[in-house]
Amino acid sequence: MSQDTKQRVCPVENAGTLDNKIRKFLQNPRKILKPYVRSGMTVLDVGCGPGVFSIEMAEMVGPSGNVVAADLQEGMLQLLKEKIKGTPLEKIVEPYKCEASRIGLTRKVDFVLAFYMVHEVPDKRSFFKEIRTILRDNEAMLIVEPNFHVSKKAFGEMLDSLVDLRFEVIERPRFFFSRSVLVKNVN
């Protein structure tokens, strides 16, 4: 992992700020994901951290679905593994260690969640190109970014990049303290 990446990524020591009751109240994972995640889907939670959204998605996709919980920090994945250990979710959630420069997933998914993590990616264009290879055609990715880290201008530039890479903007849902977009992978 490069020094630049280390400085950009939320450290494992701060995982508690990502997984607490106040955040779950203000950014309720089930409420946010309900329009997009269904039973039987295979979903990717990229930059999953301690698994706040991964666990909720696992309950939503059920035993016939699969959640790939990807993070580049082994410590975050360990926190997730501890939460699901000995539960039925162990069979649904697949903790997946990605690399600093790429996700590296070779199978296709039906939905991608990138919650509060795209601003941590040094090469967003390469990241979005890789997402195109992972996300099935005509399926969606939800990107949610913190408005206290990502300016309106930077978010607009990210949207331009997505459109340039042939993602179609479907909607701009509103979430607390966030800028967000749902895009579809189109040919």
C-alpha positions as CSV (number, residue, x, y, z in Angstrom):
1,M,0.0,0.0,0.0
2,S,1.4,3.4,-0.9
3,Q,1.9,6.1,1.6
4,D,-0.7,8.2,-0.2
5,T,-3.2,5.4,0.2
6,K,-2.5,5.0,3.9
7,Q,-3.2,8.7,4.4
8,R,-6.5,8.6,2.5
9,V,-8.0,5.5,4.0
10,C,-10.0,5.5,7.2
11,P,-7.8,3.7,9.7
12,V,-9.0,0.5,11.5
13,E,-8.6,2.4,14.8
14,N,-11.5,4.6,13.7
15,A,-13.9,1.8,12.9
16,G,-16.0,2.7,15.9
17,T,-17.0,5.9,14.2
18,L,-18.3,4.0,11.2
19,D,-20.3,1.5,13.3
20,N,-22.4,3.1,16.0
21,K,-26.0,3.6,16.9
22,I,-26.1,7.3,16.0
23,R,-24.7,6.7,12.5
24,K,-27.1,3.8,12.0
25,F,-30.0,6.1,13.0
26,L,-28.9,9.0,10.7
27,Q,-27.8,6.7,7.8
28,N,-30.0,3.6,8.3
29,P,-28.5,0.9,6.1
30,R,-31.8,-0.9,5.5
31,K,-33.7,2.3,4.6
32,I,-30.9,3.3,2.2
33,L,-30.6,-0.1,0.5
34,K,-34.2,-1.2,0.4
35,P,-34.9,0.2,-3.1
36,Y,-31.8,-1.5,-4.6
37,V,-31.1,-4.9,-2.8
38,R,-33.4,-7.9,-3.2
39,S,-33.4,-11.5,-2.2
40,G,-31.0,-13.8,-4.2
41,M,-28.8,-11.0,-5.4
42,T,-25.0,-11.1,-5.4
43,V,-23.8,-7.7,-4.2
44,L,-20.5,-6.0,-3.7
45,D,-19.9,-3.7,-0.7
46,V,-16.6,-2.1,-1.8
47,G,-14.7,-0.4,1.0
48,C,-16.9,-2.3,3.5
49,G,-15.0,-1.3,6.6
50,P,-16.4,-3.1,9.7
51,G,-19.4,-4.3,7.7
52,V,-22.3,-1.9,8.7
53,F,-23.8,-2.2,5.2
54,S,-22.5,-5.7,4.5
55,I,-24.5,-7.2,7.3
56,E,-27.7,-5.4,6.4
57,M,-27.3,-6.5,2.7
58,A,-26.7,-10.1,3.8
59,E,-30.0,-10.1,5.6
60,M,-31.7,-8.5,2.6
61,V,-30.3,-11.0,0.0
62,G,-31.0,-13.9,2.3
63,P,-29.6,-17.4,2.1
64,S,-29.9,-17.6,-1.7
65,G,-27.8,-14.4,-2.1
66,N,-24.2,-13.4,-1.5
67,V,-22.4,-10.3,-0.2
68,V,-18.8,-9.8,-1.2
69,A,-17.5,-7.5,1.5
70,A,-14.3,-6.0,0.0
71,D,-11.8,-3.9,1.9
72,L,-8.1,-3.4,1.5
73,Q,-7.5,-3.4,5.3
74,E,-7.3,-6.9,6.9
75,G,-8.2,-5.3,10.2
76,M,-11.6,-4.1,8.9
77,L,-12.3,-7.5,7.5
78,Q,-11.4,-9.1,10.9
79,L,-14.0,-6.9,12.6
80,L,-16.6,-8.0,10.1
81,K,-15.6,-11.7,10.5
82,E,-16.0,-11.4,14.3
83,K,-19.5,-9.9,13.9
84,I,-20.8,-12.7,11.7
85,K,-18.9,-15.6,13.4
86,G,-21.3,-18.4,14.4
87,T,-24.3,-16.8,12.6
88,P,-26.1,-17.8,9.4
89,L,-24.5,-14.7,7.8
90,E,-21.2,-16.5,7.6
91,K,-22.6,-18.4,4.7
92,I,-23.8,-15.3,2.9
93,V,-21.0,-12.7,3.6
94,E,-17.7,-13.3,1.9
95,P,-15.0,-11.1,3.4
96,Y,-12.6,-10.2,0.5
97,K,-9.3,-8.5,0.7
98,C,-8.7,-6.2,-2.3
99,E,-5.5,-4.5,-3.3
100,A,-4.7,-0.8,-2.9
101,S,-4.8,-0.3,-6.7
102,R,-7.6,-2.7,-7.7
103,I,-10.5,-4.7,-6.4
104,G,-9.4,-7.9,-8.2
105,L,-12.9,-9.6,-8.2
106,T,-13.4,-11.8,-11.2
107,R,-17.0,-12.7,-10.9
108,K,-20.1,-10.6,-11.8
109,V,-22.4,-8.9,-9.3
110,D,-25.9,-7.5,-9.4
111,F,-25.3,-4.4,-7.3
112,V,-22.3,-2.4,-6.0
113,L,-22.4,-0.2,-3.0
114,A,-19.6,2.4,-2.6
115,F,-20.5,4.2,0.6
116,Y,-18.1,7.0,1.8
117,M,-15.1,5.5,0.0
118,V,-14.7,6.7,-3.5
119,H,-13.0,9.9,-2.3
120,E,-10.3,7.6,-0.8
121,V,-9.5,6.1,-4.2
122,P,-6.5,7.7,-5.8
123,D,-7.4,6.7,-9.4
124,K,-11.1,7.0,-9.7
125,R,-11.2,6.4,-13.4
126,S,-9.5,3.1,-13.1
127,F,-11.7,2.2,-10.2
128,F,-14.9,2.9,-12.3
129,K,-13.5,1.0,-15.3
130,E,-13.0,-2.0,-13.0
131,I,-16.5,-1.7,-11.6
132,R,-17.8,-1.9,-15.2
133,T,-16.1,-5.3,-15.6
134,I,-17.6,-6.6,-12.2
135,L,-21.1,-5.2,-12.5
136,R,-23.5,-7.0,-14.7
137,D,-25.0,-5.1,-17.7
138,N,-27.9,-2.9,-16.8
139,E,-27.3,-3.3,-13.1
140,A,-26.7,-0.5,-10.6
141,M,-24.0,1.0,-8.4
142,L,-24.9,3.4,-5.5
143,I,-22.2,5.9,-4.7
144,V,-22.6,7.9,-1.5
145,E,-19.9,10.4,-0.5
146,P,-19.7,12.6,2.6
147,N,-20.4,16.2,1.7
148,F,-17.9,17.3,4.3
149,H,-15.1,15.6,2.3
150,V,-16.3,15.9,-1.2
151,S,-17.2,19.3,-2.7
152,K,-20.1,19.8,-5.1
153,K,-17.5,20.5,-7.8
154,A,-15.5,17.3,-7.1
155,F,-18.7,15.2,-7.1
156,G,-19.7,16.7,-10.4
157,E,-16.3,15.8,-11.9
158,M,-16.8,12.3,-10.6
159,L,-20.2,12.2,-12.3
160,D,-18.7,13.4,-15.6
161,S,-16.2,10.6,-15.4
162,L,-18.9,8.0,-14.8
163,V,-20.9,9.3,-17.8
164,D,-17.8,9.3,-19.9
165,L,-17.3,5.7,-19.0
166,R,-20.8,4.8,-20.2
167,F,-22.6,4.7,-16.8
168,E,-26.1,6.1,-16.9
169,V,-27.2,8.3,-14.1
170,I,-30.5,6.9,-12.8
171,E,-31.3,9.0,-9.8
172,R,-29.8,11.3,-7.2
173,P,-31.1,10.0,-3.9
174,R,-30.7,12.2,-0.8
175,F,-29.1,10.9,2.3
176,F,-28.0,12.7,5.5
177,F,-24.7,14.7,5.1
178,S,-24.1,13.1,1.7
179,R,-23.9,13.5,-2.0
180,S,-25.1,10.4,-3.8
181,V,-25.9,9.0,-7.2
182,L,-27.3,5.7,-8.5
183,V,-25.8,4.7,-11.9
184,K,-26.5,1.9,-14.2
185,N,-23.9,-0.1,-16.2
186,V,-25.0,0.3,-19.8
187,N,-23.4,-0.8,-23.0
